[in-house]
Amino acid sequence: MSGMLIIRLKGLGDIVHLIPSLRMLRQTRPEMPLALLCQRPFGQIIPAELGVKIFELPAHAGVVETFKLLRRLRREKFDCLFDFFANSRTALISLLSGARRRYGFDYRVRRHAYHQTYAPPDPNLHLMQLFAQFFAGFGFAGPIEHPQLKPVMSEELCRFFADPMIKRPLLGINPHTTYPSKAWPEEYFIEFIRLWHARTGLPVLVTWGPGEIEAARRIISAAGPEKCILQPKVDIGQFAALLAGLDIFLTADTGPMNIAWAVGTPTVAMFGPTTRKAVAPVGDDHLTLFNPEIECLQCHLEQCFYQKCMYSMKPEWVLVQIVSKYNLK
């Protein structure tokens, strides 16, 4: 195999933002073999029609697994490699991949793993545009559009949404984050569910992913089971279909936020320590919430003693913003 290898190990939202560039490459170079190296199971989110060969590494892959991967990559004999992650591991993988030309970000020390590097003029550009600029900087340019994820629901998921317990408009919430400082407090989600039910009489769908079901059940128990519906167990592809079946999705800055945006579900995204400009859902159907009076917004700290940015967005205020945005009764 010749062609191109693209590396973006994580996170899930970043892979979603890479899809427009993958689609551009497929449209402008339909015969070029494309491959993506990412963290398992994020490759499942890539649309099959793009014809991208997926290589996946476990989240905590050791030396043995990494070198097995390297042998597989070297057998492919890639013409070029684009490393969109460029940490120490992917820089080493790039260097040892056997790719004839290697491109990466211009990071100190790691830049030496690549033949050419790219330093973005605006590192906080929306990721969809940042990735497109990266490719364009090396001669791979073309139109960039919305990710256009169109998942097909399984029969089980169709039956779930056909159940009489599902009422419209159906609001889904994601009370989970990858690190503490960007989380909306659990007690706020509980209070929001109560307020939503009191205002609309409708139950809320509580979503969860690997390792999160106990937290979801805890929230449902505290808010009142009659006010909540627990998401069924689904793989990542059917999770995208589940989000596509919602009418509104409330979340902090997470991978599910990006998937909901990609499938076209109106998304309410709450931001504090992370950069809104880089990842916030783009479009009139979506709502980005933050407290502009917090001076330390977008600090990028994973741990914060105060967490003022997220705690200052009270459930009552969030509900008012949603009701106003989507003209709810």
C-alpha positions in Angstrom: 0.0 0.0 0.0 1.1 3.5 -0.7 -1.0 6.5 0.2 -1.4 8.6 3.4 -1.4 7.7 7.1 -3.0 10.3 9.5 -2.4 10.1 13.2 -4.7 11.5 15.8 -4.8 9.2 18.8 -7.5 11.1 20.9 -9.8 12.5 21.9 -13.1 11.5 20.4 -14.1 15.0 19.6 -10.9 15.7 17.8 -11.5 12.6 15.6 -14.9 14.1 14.8 -13.3 17.4 13.7 -10.9 15.5 11.5 -13.7 13.9 9.5 -14.3 17.0 7.2 -10.6 16.8 6.2 -10.9 13.1 5.5 -13.9 13.8 3.4 -12.0 16.5 1.5 -9.1 14.2 0.8 -11.5 11.5 -0.5 -13.3 14.0 -2.7 -10.1 15.6 -4.1 -8.0 12.4 -4.4 -10.6 9.6 -4.8 -8.0 6.9 -5.7 -5.5 7.7 -2.8 -5.4 5.1 -0.1 -6.2 6.7 3.3 -5.4 5.3 6.8 -6.0 6.6 10.3 -4.2 5.7 13.5 -6.3 6.5 16.6 -7.1 5.2 20.1 -9.5 2.3 20.3 -12.5 2.5 19.7 -12.6 6.0 18.2 -12.1 4.6 14.7 -15.6 3.4 14.7 -16.9 6.9 14.3 -15.3 7.3 10.8 -17.9 6.9 8.1 -17.4 3.7 6.2 -18.0 5.4 2.8 -14.8 7.4 3.2 -12.8 4.1 2.7 -10.3 4.9 5.5 -8.3 1.9 6.8 -8.3 2.1 10.6 -5.4 1.3 12.9 -6.2 1.4 16.6 -4.1 1.4 19.8 -5.6 0.6 23.2 -5.6 3.6 25.6 -2.8 2.2 27.6 -0.8 0.3 25.0 2.6 -0.9 26.1 5.9 -1.2 24.3 5.1 -4.6 22.9 1.8 -3.5 21.4 3.3 -0.3 20.0 6.1 -2.2 18.2 3.6 -4.7 16.8 1.7 -1.7 15.4 4.9 -0.3 13.9 5.6 -3.6 12.1 2.1 -3.3 10.6 2.6 0.3 9.6 6.0 -0.4 8.0 4.5 -3.2 5.8 2.0 -0.6 4.4 4.9 1.5 2.9 3.0 4.8 3.2 4.0 7.7 0.9 3.3 10.3 3.5 2.3 10.6 7.2 0.5 13.5 8.9 0.8 13.5 12.7 -2.0 15.6 14.2 -1.2 14.6 17.7 2.6 15.0 17.8 3.2 13.9 21.4 6.3 11.9 22.3 4.7 8.6 21.4 3.3 9.6 18.1 6.5 11.4 17.2 8.4 8.2 17.7 5.8 6.2 15.8 6.1 8.7 12.9 9.8 8.5 12.9 9.8 4.7 12.8 6.8 4.2 10.5 8.8 4.0 7.3 6.7 6.7 5.7 8.6 8.5 2.9 7.5 12.0 4.0 6.5 12.9 7.5 4.6 16.1 8.6 3.8 17.3 12.1 3.3 20.3 14.3 6.3 22.4 15.1 6.8 21.4 18.7 10.1 21.7 20.5 12.3 18.5 20.2 9.5 16.5 18.6 9.8 18.6 15.4 12.9 16.5 14.5 10.7 13.4 13.9 9.3 15.1 10.8 10.6 16.2 7.4 8.4 19.3 7.5 6.5 21.0 10.3 3.5 23.4 10.6 3.1 26.2 13.1 -0.5 27.5 13.0 -1.0 31.3 12.9 -3.9 30.8 15.3 -3.6 27.7 17.5 -7.0 28.3 18.9 -8.7 28.1 15.5 -11.7 25.8 15.4 -10.2 22.3 15.1 -12.1 21.6 11.9 -10.4 24.6 10.3 -7.1 24.0 12.0 -6.8 20.5 10.6 -7.8 21.8 7.1 -5.1 24.5 7.3 -2.5 21.9 8.3 -3.3 19.8 5.2 -3.4 22.9 3.0 0.0 24.0 4.2 1.5 20.9 2.6 -0.5 21.1 -0.7 -3.6 19.1 0.3 -6.3 21.7 0.0 -10.0 21.5 -0.7 -13.5 22.5 0.5 -14.3 21.8 4.2 -17.8 21.2 5.4 -19.7 20.0 8.4 -18.7 16.4 9.4 -22.1 15.1 8.1 -22.3 12.0 10.3 -25.5 10.1 9.4 -25.6 7.0 11.6 -28.3 4.4 11.0 -30.2 3.2 14.1 -30.2 -0.5 15.0 -33.5 -2.3 15.4 -33.0 -2.2 19.2 -32.5 1.5 19.2 -35.5 2.0 16.9 -37.6 0.1 19.5 -36.2 2.2 22.3 -37.3 5.4 20.7 -40.7 3.9 19.8 -41.4 3.2 23.5 -44.3 5.3 24.9 -42.0 6.5 27.7 -40.1 8.6 25.1 -41.8 12.0 25.0 -41.0 15.0 22.8 -39.1 17.2 22.8 -36.6 14.7 24.2 -33.7 16.4 26.1 -30.6 14.3 26.6 -27.9 15.2 29.2 -24.3 14.1 29.5 -23.2 14.5 33.1 -19.7 13.1 32.5 -16.3 14.7 31.6 -12.8 13.4 31.1 -11.4 15.6 33.9 -12.9 17.5 36.9 -12.5 21.2 36.1 -14.7 21.2 33.1 -17.5 19.2 34.7 -20.9 20.8 35.6 -21.5 19.7 39.2 -23.6 16.5 39.6 -26.0 18.2 42.0 -26.6 20.9 39.3 -27.6 18.2 36.8 -29.9 16.7 39.5 -31.6 20.1 40.1 -31.8 20.8 36.4 -33.6 17.6 35.8 -36.1 18.5 38.5 -36.6 22.0 37.0 -37.0 20.7 33.5 -39.6 18.2 34.6 -41.5 20.8 36.6 -41.4 23.1 33.6 -42.2 20.7 30.8 -43.6 17.5 32.5 -41.1 15.6 30.3 -38.4 13.1 31.3 -34.7 13.6 30.5 -32.5 10.9 28.9 -29.3 10.4 30.8 -26.4 9.3 28.7 -23.3 7.3 29.7 -20.2 5.7 28.3 -17.6 3.2 29.5 -17.2 3.4 33.3 -20.0 6.0 33.7 -23.2 4.0 34.2 -23.0 4.1 38.0 -22.8 7.9 38.0 -25.8 8.0 35.6 -27.8 5.7 37.9 -26.9 7.8 40.9 -28.2 11.0 39.2 -31.4 9.2 38.2 -32.0 7.9 41.7 -31.4 11.4 43.2 -33.5 13.3 40.7 -36.3 10.8 40.7 -36.6 7.8 38.4 -40.0 9.1 37.0 -38.1 12.1 35.7 -35.3 10.3 33.9 -34.6 7.6 31.3 -31.4 5.7 31.3 -29.7 5.3 27.9 -29.5 1.7 26.7 -26.1 0.1 26.3 -24.7 0.9 22.8 -21.4 0.9 20.9 -19.9 4.1 19.7 -21.7 4.0 16.3 -25.1 3.5 17.9 -24.3 6.1 20.5 -24.1 8.6 17.6 -27.4 7.3 16.4 -28.8 7.7 19.9 -27.7 11.4 19.9 -29.2 11.9 16.5 -32.6 10.8 18.0 -32.6 13.6 20.6 -34.2 16.9 20.1 -31.8 18.8 22.4 -28.5 17.7 24.1 -27.0 19.4 27.2 -23.4 18.7 27.9 -20.1 20.2 29.0 -17.1 20.2 26.6 -16.8 16.5 25.8 -16.6 14.0 23.0 -20.3 13.5 23.0 -20.8 17.2 22.5 -18.9 17.0 19.2 -20.8 13.9 18.1 -24.1 15.5 18.8 -23.0 18.5 16.7 -21.8 16.2 13.9 -25.2 14.4 13.7 -27.1 17.7 13.7 -28.7 17.5 17.1 -29.2 21.0 18.7 -26.5 21.1 21.3 -26.2 23.2 24.4 -22.5 23.2 25.4 -21.3 24.6 28.8 -17.7 25.9 28.8 -15.3 26.9 31.5 -11.6 26.0 31.5 -11.4 24.9 27.8 -11.2 27.1 24.7 -14.6 27.6 23.2 -13.4 28.9 19.9 -11.6 25.7 19.1 -14.4 23.2 19.6 -17.8 24.8 20.4 -20.6 23.6 18.1 -20.9 25.8 15.1 -24.3 26.8 13.7 -27.5 28.6 14.6 -29.1 25.5 16.1 -26.6 25.3 18.9 -26.0 27.2 22.1 -22.7 27.9 23.9 -23.0 28.8 27.6 -20.3 30.3 29.8 -20.0 33.0 32.4 -18.1 36.0 30.9 -17.6 37.6 34.3 -15.1 34.9 35.3 -11.6 36.3 34.6 -9.8 32.9 34.6 -12.0 31.4 31.8 -10.1 29.1 29.4 -7.3 28.4 31.8 -7.0 24.8 30.7 -6.4 23.6 34.2 -7.5 20.0 34.7 -7.8 20.4 38.4 -9.2 23.6 40.0 -9.9 24.2 43.7 -12.5 27.0 42.9 -14.2 25.8 39.7 -16.0 29.1 39.6 -16.5 29.0 35.9 -18.7 25.9 36.0 -20.3 26.4 39.4 -21.4 29.9 38.5 -23.8 28.6 35.8 -26.8 27.8 38.0 -29.4 25.2 36.8 -32.1 27.9 36.8 -30.1 30.1 34.5 -29.2 27.2 32.1 -32.9 26.2 31.9 -33.9 29.8 31.1 -31.3 29.9 28.3 -32.5 26.6 26.8 -36.2 27.6 27.0 -35.5 30.9 25.3 -33.2 29.5 22.6 -35.6 26.7 21.5 -38.9 28.5 22.2 -40.1 25.9 24.6 -43.3 26.4 26.6 
